């Protein structure tokens, strides 16, 4: 599991070219091995800016990493089972009541969603797929999907 600064992840996933890729850096802000001194100086300058923005009140950037990881893990615990159930209901049984229940539960827990989870698990694609599957037959699914997105 790699960690990415939230703003970086949001920028990366906004591009069609890089949207499905996962980037990460170590706790020093390095993203690859530095072979060239000029590159190393550039990375150090970049990491100072990143570190100053990502420090918590106590000045400890590792606590921010812990907080982000905890939020991501909590998001996985809540949303992965719902996404699996939603995918199964959409693909197999076409159970509109279960789809509405899953989407409603997702909306109820929306504050737990993190940009890194959205990027990693492509929840938006699943919601779009479900909305398309029920669009002509169950308008309520479309309305709830819009509330989620």
JOGI-V399442 format. One record per pair of residues at least 24 apart in sequence whose ideal C-beta (glycine too) atoms are under 6 Angstrom apart, sorted by sequence separation. I is the first residue (numbers start at 1). J is the second residue. D is the distance in whole Angstrom. If there is no record, write none. Layout:
i->I j->J d->D
i->I j->J d->D
//
This chain:
i->82 j->106 d->6
i->78 j->109 d->5
i->78 j->112 d->6
i->75 j->112 d->5
i->74 j->112 d->6
i->75 j->113 d->6
i->75 j->114 d->5
i->90 j->130 d->5
i->107 j->147 d->5
i->103 j->144 d->4
i->107 j->148 d->5
i->72 j->114 d->5
i->75 j->117 d->4
i->96 j->138 d->5
i->99 j->141 d->6
i->106 j->148 d->5
i->71 j->114 d->5
i->83 j->126 d->6
i->90 j->133 d->5
i->72 j->116 d->5
i->72 j->117 d->6
i->103 j->148 d->6
i->3 j->65 d->6
i->10 j->115 d->5
i->9 j->115 d->5
i->13 j->119 d->4
i->9 j->116 d->5
i->6 j->115 d->5
i->9 j->119 d->6
//
